[in-house]
Amino acid sequence: MRALLAVAIVVAGSPAHAELARPIVAPMTAVEGDVCALLRSERGDRCTRIATLGGAAVYQSGSMRGIRRLVMSIDHEDEKLVGPSVDLLGEDCAGARCVTLVATSASVRAIAIDGRPGVAADIVATFRAGKREPRWHTEAIVGCARGDNGAWRCATFDAGRCTVTLADDGAIATSCGGRALLTLR
């Protein structure tokens, strides 16, 4: 069964900003079978697990020039749950210069969200516009935990070009001076 996932887009050219938007909250979706089978949407898409912590993992799917989709999955009892995706455009040549996604990295760690145990994926994408131009990074955090009703939900925070510091209690501080809190409320 293919599930429809809420999507958070990390924009390659977004400016650095100090005001922080409230994280986007979405439920996790149960997946039948392999996470990679869900993520592969076009012929030639590759899928791999790029970060793990216990029963939590971040998977990346896509191709060099197409969309790269990253999702966090959690093994919960006898089912696998996936959170909202972070979609990255591999190459965008709509403007004067092509913007190319050079690399992605992810890490997973245990945190508290609304005082409950959870996990967070820190996703960093590196871009460049031309081979001689300087590279820049965008960063997104996807934090997942059980909500008040016991259902797993995720909060997605897009920091754009700001670097994120994530505290164990879900507090977010950015290099642009902004602060936010990962919350499922």
C-alpha positions in Angstrom: 0.0 0.0 0.0 1.4 3.4 -0.9 0.6 6.0 1.7 0.4 9.7 1.1 2.9 11.5 3.2 2.9 15.1 4.3 5.8 16.9 2.6 8.1 19.6 3.9 10.2 21.2 1.1 13.7 22.5 1.9 14.2 25.3 -0.6 17.8 25.5 -1.9 17.7 29.3 -2.3 15.9 30.4 0.8 17.5 33.3 2.6 18.8 33.1 6.1 16.2 34.4 8.5 15.9 35.0 12.3 12.2 34.6 12.7 11.3 30.9 13.0 8.1 29.4 11.7 6.2 27.0 13.9 7.1 23.4 13.1 4.7 21.5 10.8 3.0 18.6 12.7 1.8 15.5 10.9 0.9 11.9 11.9 3.2 9.0 11.1 1.8 6.4 8.6 2.0 2.6 8.9 3.9 1.0 6.1 3.3 -2.5 4.8 6.5 -4.0 3.6 9.8 -2.3 2.9 10.2 1.5 3.3 12.3 1.7 0.1 9.4 0.1 -1.9 7.2 3.0 -0.7 9.8 5.6 -1.6 10.9 4.6 -5.1 8.6 6.5 -7.4 10.5 6.4 -10.7 12.6 3.9 -12.6 16.3 4.3 -11.6 15.5 5.7 -8.1 17.9 4.4 -5.5 17.0 4.0 -1.8 19.2 3.5 1.1 19.2 3.8 4.9 21.6 6.6 5.8 21.2 6.9 9.6 20.0 4.7 12.4 19.4 4.7 16.1 17.8 1.6 17.6 14.5 1.1 15.8 14.6 4.5 14.1 16.2 5.1 10.7 16.4 7.8 8.0 16.0 6.5 4.4 16.9 8.5 1.3 15.5 7.7 -2.1 15.7 9.4 -5.5 18.2 10.2 -8.3 21.0 12.6 -8.9 18.9 15.2 -10.8 15.4 14.3 -9.7 13.8 14.7 -6.2 15.6 13.2 -3.3 13.2 12.2 -0.6 14.2 11.6 3.0 11.9 10.0 5.6 12.3 8.8 9.2 10.9 5.4 10.0 10.3 3.9 13.4 9.8 0.3 14.3 6.8 0.3 16.7 5.5 -3.0 18.1 4.8 -5.1 15.0 4.6 -2.3 12.5 6.8 0.2 10.8 5.8 3.8 10.8 7.1 6.6 8.5 7.0 10.3 9.1 6.6 13.2 6.7 9.2 13.5 4.0 11.8 16.1 3.4 12.1 16.6 -0.4 15.2 18.0 -2.0 15.5 19.0 -5.7 18.6 17.4 -7.1 19.1 20.0 -9.8 17.2 23.2 -10.6 18.1 25.0 -13.8 15.1 27.3 -13.9 17.1 30.4 -13.1 20.2 31.9 -14.7 22.4 29.2 -13.1 21.7 25.6 -12.2 21.5 24.9 -8.5 22.8 21.4 -7.8 22.4 19.3 -4.7 25.9 18.1 -3.9 25.4 16.0 -0.8 22.9 15.1 1.9 23.7 13.8 5.4 21.4 12.8 8.3 21.8 11.8 11.9 19.3 10.4 14.4 19.3 11.0 18.1 17.0 10.5 21.1 15.3 13.7 22.4 12.2 14.7 24.4 9.3 16.2 22.7 6.6 17.7 24.9 8.3 15.9 27.8 7.9 12.5 26.1 10.7 10.3 24.7 11.2 10.7 21.0 13.7 10.7 18.2 14.9 13.5 15.9 16.5 13.3 12.5 18.9 16.2 11.6 19.0 16.5 7.8 21.6 18.7 6.1 21.8 19.3 2.4 24.7 20.9 0.6 24.1 22.9 -2.6 26.1 24.9 -5.2 25.3 27.1 -8.1 28.1 26.5 -10.6 31.3 24.6 -10.1 33.3 27.6 -8.9 30.7 29.1 -6.7 30.8 28.6 -2.9 28.6 25.9 -1.5 25.9 26.5 1.1 23.8 24.3 3.4 20.2 24.0 4.4 19.1 22.1 7.5 15.8 20.5 8.6 14.8 18.7 11.8 12.1 16.0 11.9 11.2 15.0 15.5 8.8 12.2 16.2 7.2 11.0 19.5 3.9 9.7 20.8 1.3 12.4 21.1 -1.3 12.9 23.9 -3.5 10.2 22.4 -0.7 7.7 22.1 -0.4 8.0 18.3 3.0 8.7 16.8 3.4 12.1 15.2 6.2 14.2 13.8 7.1 17.9 13.9 9.2 19.1 11.0 11.2 22.3 11.3 12.9 23.9 8.2 15.8 26.1 9.2 16.7 27.1 5.6 20.4 28.2 5.5 20.6 28.6 9.3 22.6 26.0 11.3 20.5 24.3 14.0 21.4 23.4 17.5 18.9 20.9 18.9 18.7 20.4 22.7 17.7 17.2 24.4 14.4 18.8 25.4 13.5 19.7 21.8 14.5 23.3 22.0 15.9 24.7 18.7 18.4 27.5 18.4 19.7 28.7 15.0 22.8 30.5 13.8 20.4 33.2 12.5 19.4 34.0 16.1 16.0 32.4 16.1 14.6 30.0 18.7 11.7 27.4 18.4 10.5 24.3 20.2 9.7 21.0 18.6 6.2 20.3 19.8 3.4 18.0 18.6 0.7 20.4 19.9 
